[in-house]
Amino acid sequence: MHKPIASEGTAPAFAVALGIEDAARAAGISRTQLYQEMRTGRLASKKIGKRRVVTVDALKAWINAAPAA
């Protein structure tokens, strides 16, 4: 689920936050559904400058809190 980050001259690191599109893709839901989850407060997000991101930890917590199917 972690997205690799390419850094010149360093070992690969992993993303700690995902943009909306990537977070929705990682969760297997649409962007609309992701925004709805954020609006209701079930999924935490952060604003960094003009960009809204979802931390990988918040995404994992949201998935773990979902009722079992």
SULRA-V545399 format. One record per residue. N is the residue number from 1. RES is the residue in one small letter. D_LAST is the distance of its C-alpha to the last C-alpha in Angstrom with 1 decimal. Layout:
n=N res=RES d_last=D_LAST
n=N res=RES d_last=D_LAST
This chain:
n=1 res=m d_last=20.8
n=2 res=h d_last=24.2
n=3 res=k d_last=26.7
n=4 res=p d_last=30.1
n=5 res=i d_last=33.1
n=6 res=a d_last=36.5
n=7 res=s d_last=39.3
n=8 res=e d_last=42.8
n=9 res=g d_last=44.4
n=10 res=t d_last=41.4
n=11 res=a d_last=38.6
n=12 res=p d_last=35.3
n=13 res=a d_last=33.2
n=14 res=f d_last=29.7
n=15 res=a d_last=28.5
n=16 res=v d_last=27.5
n=17 res=a d_last=26.7
n=18 res=l d_last=25.5
n=19 res=g d_last=26.7
n=20 res=i d_last=24.5
n=21 res=e d_last=24.4
n=22 res=d d_last=23.6
n=23 res=a d_last=20.9
n=24 res=a d_last=19.1
n=25 res=r d_last=19.6
n=26 res=a d_last=18.4
n=27 res=a d_last=15.1
n=28 res=g d_last=14.8
n=29 res=i d_last=15.3
n=30 res=s d_last=18.6
n=31 res=r d_last=21.3
n=32 res=t d_last=21.1
n=33 res=q d_last=17.5
n=34 res=l d_last=18.6
n=35 res=y d_last=21.6
n=36 res=q d_last=19.8
n=37 res=e d_last=17.7
n=38 res=m d_last=21.1
n=39 res=r d_last=22.9
n=40 res=t d_last=20.7
n=41 res=g d_last=21.1
n=42 res=r d_last=17.6
n=43 res=l d_last=18.6
n=44 res=a d_last=22.1
n=45 res=s d_last=24.7
n=46 res=k d_last=28.4
n=47 res=k d_last=31.3
n=48 res=i d_last=33.8
n=49 res=g d_last=36.8
n=50 res=k d_last=35.7
n=51 res=r d_last=32.5
n=52 res=r d_last=29.0
n=53 res=v d_last=26.9
n=54 res=v d_last=23.7
n=55 res=t d_last=24.2
n=56 res=v d_last=22.2
n=57 res=d d_last=21.7
n=58 res=a d_last=20.4
n=59 res=l d_last=17.9
n=60 res=k d_last=16.7
n=61 res=a d_last=16.6
n=62 res=w d_last=14.6
n=63 res=i d_last=11.9
n=64 res=n d_last=12.0
n=65 res=a d_last=11.9
n=66 res=a d_last=8.8
n=67 res=p d_last=6.3
n=68 res=a d_last=3.8
n=69 res=a d_last=0.0
